[in-house]
Amino acid sequence: MSLRRRPALRIGRTGPATAVALALAAAGLASSAFAAEPNFPITDKQRSTAQQVAQTGVPLSELAPNAPDQHVVQRGDTLWGISGLFLKSPWRWPELWGMNLDQIRNPHLIFPGQVLVLVKTGDRATLQIAQPGSGMPGNTVKLSPRVRSEVLDNGAIASIPLHLIGPFLDQAVVFGAKELDNAPRIVASQEGRVMVSKGETAYVRGDLGGARDFRLFREPRPLLDPLTNEVLGYEGRYVGTAEFVRAGEESAGSIVPATFRVATTRLEANIGDRLSPVPQRDLTAFVPHAPATAVDGRIVSVYGDGVKAGQNQIVSINRGARDGIERGHVLALWRAGATTIDKTVEARPAIRLPDERHGLLFVFSVFDRVSYALILSVQDQVRAGDRFTQP
């Protein structure tokens, strides 16, 4: 999938820095990742917490049991993984931010070779960024903006494994009930073929709206709420992408369709497949964070043809923008308690065991009533109908 480059920010040296709140977010927990919108709301409570932590650090009780004294950033690291080395709850960025609050909507990046040093004073802890080879946190690097022309291929450490969600930003799409009915459509192919393969020509009718790069979709399927059976939206079956070649024309007695080249295919394109413009996305950062209010919902489906999903797979959930869900939200997965028999009494009543938390979701794409999430971690397989809440 071709992605347009956007300016990013990186770390620049400014000399000695005061102790930073244990802030992988400040050091890049909130670093560059995919997002369809660049801005994320910051509540007064979150800002107040971050300002307090900036002065005092975080309690030692918030550290992971085996938090290292220092960590050298390696290629292949993610900020989620790094934060998990130091913290029990890596998504709790408000307690960790502690600096650069004005840059929270466009955070800085960290790079392989930089050294994160954990400093403990009394019952508090802070994190400093030392230069490689210094061995001590005294020679620290303060985060300050510097414009770059690259985002992902400049070696910066991403928030989460971007290769797992990148393709789905354009492929996993929820449409309205009639949204694709009036979309441009493939009406013919060269030599009368029914299917069109990668690199072949397709002829298209419909209003292109000035766009030149399109996604191809087929047979949208309804996404049903597991609780109410209500239709939440229609998930398009992703076929591939097509590129504009030559405009068509329609005049009295003459219809000449537009010419397209099928650029990529997940499935062979068919006559009747619909075109939807490739959105222009800002590849600015979005921050892993817990919802500010209580959330309770269900898994709608496993993306694709699967019935069950495991770690690093994609699922849709029955909560979206109208429910307060945001890109970057971290959600807890719950396993339903099993039904069994109490054999310790003569009546032997049926009992239901408590639900058990067994994984985490990371929301990366939000629609009105549905969102898509990456399974960050899970103990058991995930199915439609499984429950999630705030972590």
ZIURGI-V592922 format. One record per residue. N is the residue number from 0. OMEGA is omega in radians with two decimals (* if undefined). Layout:
# ZIURGI-V592922
n = {N/N}
omega = {OMEGA/OMEGA}
This chain:
# ZIURGI-V592922
n = {0/1/2/3/4/5/6/7/8/9/10/11/12/13/14/15/16/17/18/19/20/21/22/23/24/25/26/27/28/29/30/31/32/33/34/35/36/37/38/39/40/41/42/43/44/45/46/47/48/49/50/51/52/53/54/55/56/57/58/59/60/61/62/63/64/65/66/67/68/69/70/71/72/73/74/75/76/77/78/79/80/81/82/83/84/85/86/87/88/89/90/91/92/93/94/95/96/97/98/99/100/101/102/103/104/105/106/107/108/109/110/111/112/113/114/115/116/117/118/119/120/121/122/123/124/125/126/127/128/129/130/131/132/133/134/135/136/137/138/139/140/141/142/143/144/145/146/147/148/149/150/151/152/153/154/155/156/157/158/159/160/161/162/163/164/165/166/167/168/169/170/171/172/173/174/175/176/177/178/179/180/181/182/183/184/185/186/187/188/189/190/191/192/193/194/195/196/197/198/199/200/201/202/203/204/205/206/207/208/209/210/211/212/213/214/215/216/217/218/219/220/221/222/223/224/225/226/227/228/229/230/231/232/233/234/235/236/237/238/239/240/241/242/243/244/245/246/247/248/249/250/251/252/253/254/255/256/257/258/259/260/261/262/263/264/265/266/267/268/269/270/271/272/273/274/275/276/277/278/279/280/281/282/283/284/285/286/287/288/289/290/291/292/293/294/295/296/297/298/299/300/301/302/303/304/305/306/307/308/309/310/311/312/313/314/315/316/317/318/319/320/321/322/323/324/325/326/327/328/329/330/331/332/333/334/335/336/337/338/339/340/341/342/343/344/345/346/347/348/349/350/351/352/353/354/355/356/357/358/359/360/361/362/363/364/365/366/367/368/369/370/371/372/373/374/375/376/377/378/379/380/381/382/383/384/385/386/387/388/389/390}
omega = {-3.14/-3.13/-3.14/3.13/3.12/3.08/3.08/3.13/3.10/-3.11/3.04/-3.12/3.05/3.14/-3.09/3.13/3.03/-3.12/-3.12/3.05/-3.07/-2.77/2.96/3.03/3.09/3.11/3.07/3.07/-3.13/-2.97/-2.93/3.04/-3.14/2.99/3.12/3.08/-3.03/-2.96/3.11/-3.06/3.07/-3.13/3.10/-3.14/3.13/3.14/3.12/3.13/-3.12/-3.14/3.12/-3.13/3.12/-3.12/-2.96/-3.02/3.14/3.11/3.10/-3.14/3.13/3.14/3.01/-3.08/-3.10/-3.14/-3.11/3.06/3.07/3.12/3.06/-3.10/-3.09/2.99/-3.09/3.03/2.90/-3.14/3.04/-3.14/3.13/-3.12/3.09/3.06/-3.03/-2.96/3.04/-3.07/-3.02/-3.14/-3.05/-3.05/-3.13/3.09/-3.01/-2.95/2.90/3.12/3.11/-3.09/3.14/-3.12/-3.01/-3.14/3.10/-2.94/-3.10/-3.14/2.95/-2.95/3.06/-3.13/3.08/-3.04/3.07/-3.06/3.13/-3.12/-3.13/3.10/-3.08/-3.13/-3.14/3.14/3.04/3.14/3.06/3.14/-3.10/3.05/3.09/3.10/-3.12/3.11/-3.10/-3.12/-3.07/3.12/-3.00/3.12/3.07/-3.11/3.09/-2.99/3.00/-3.03/3.02/-3.11/-3.12/-3.13/-2.97/-3.06/3.12/3.09/-3.13/3.13/-3.10/3.13/3.11/-3.14/-3.02/-3.11/-3.12/-3.09/-3.06/-3.11/-3.02/3.09/3.10/-3.05/-3.12/-3.02/3.08/-3.13/2.99/-3.02/-3.06/-2.97/-3.10/-3.08/-3.10/-3.13/3.04/-3.03/3.03/-3.10/-3.12/3.08/3.10/3.05/3.04/-3.13/3.11/-3.11/-3.11/-3.10/3.11/3.12/-3.11/-3.06/3.03/3.14/-2.91/2.98/3.10/-3.12/-3.12/3.09/3.13/-3.14/3.14/3.14/-3.03/2.92/3.10/3.13/-3.13/2.93/3.08/3.14/-3.13/3.01/-3.04/3.07/-3.12/-3.10/-3.03/-3.06/3.11/3.09/-3.11/-3.10/-3.09/-3.13/3.14/3.05/-3.00/-3.13/-3.10/3.13/3.13/-3.10/3.12/3.10/-3.04/-3.11/3.03/3.08/3.12/3.10/-3.08/3.08/-3.10/3.10/3.08/-3.10/3.06/-3.14/3.12/2.98/3.08/-2.99/3.13/3.13/2.88/2.99/3.03/-3.12/-3.12/2.94/-3.14/3.08/-3.05/-3.12/3.06/-3.07/3.01/-3.10/3.03/-3.04/2.99/-3.11/3.07/-2.97/2.86/-2.86/3.00/-3.13/3.11/3.06/-3.13/3.14/-3.12/3.11/3.08/-3.09/-3.07/3.00/3.12/-3.10/2.96/-3.09/-3.10/-3.07/-3.08/3.06/3.14/-3.13/3.08/-3.12/3.10/3.02/-3.03/3.07/2.98/-3.12/-3.04/3.03/-3.11/-3.05/-3.12/3.10/3.13/3.12/-3.13/2.98/-3.11/3.11/3.03/-3.07/3.13/3.06/-3.12/3.05/-3.11/3.12/-3.11/3.04/-3.12/-3.10/3.02/-3.08/-3.09/3.11/-3.04/-3.11/3.11/-3.11/3.02/3.10/3.09/-3.13/3.14/2.98/-3.14/3.08/-3.05/3.10/-3.13/3.03/3.05/-3.10/-3.11/3.14/-3.01/3.01/-3.02/-3.05/-3.10/3.03/3.04/-3.07/3.04/3.05/-3.12/3.14/3.14/3.11/3.12/3.13/-3.09/-3.13/3.00/-3.12/3.11/-3.03/2.97/3.10/2.94/-3.07/*}
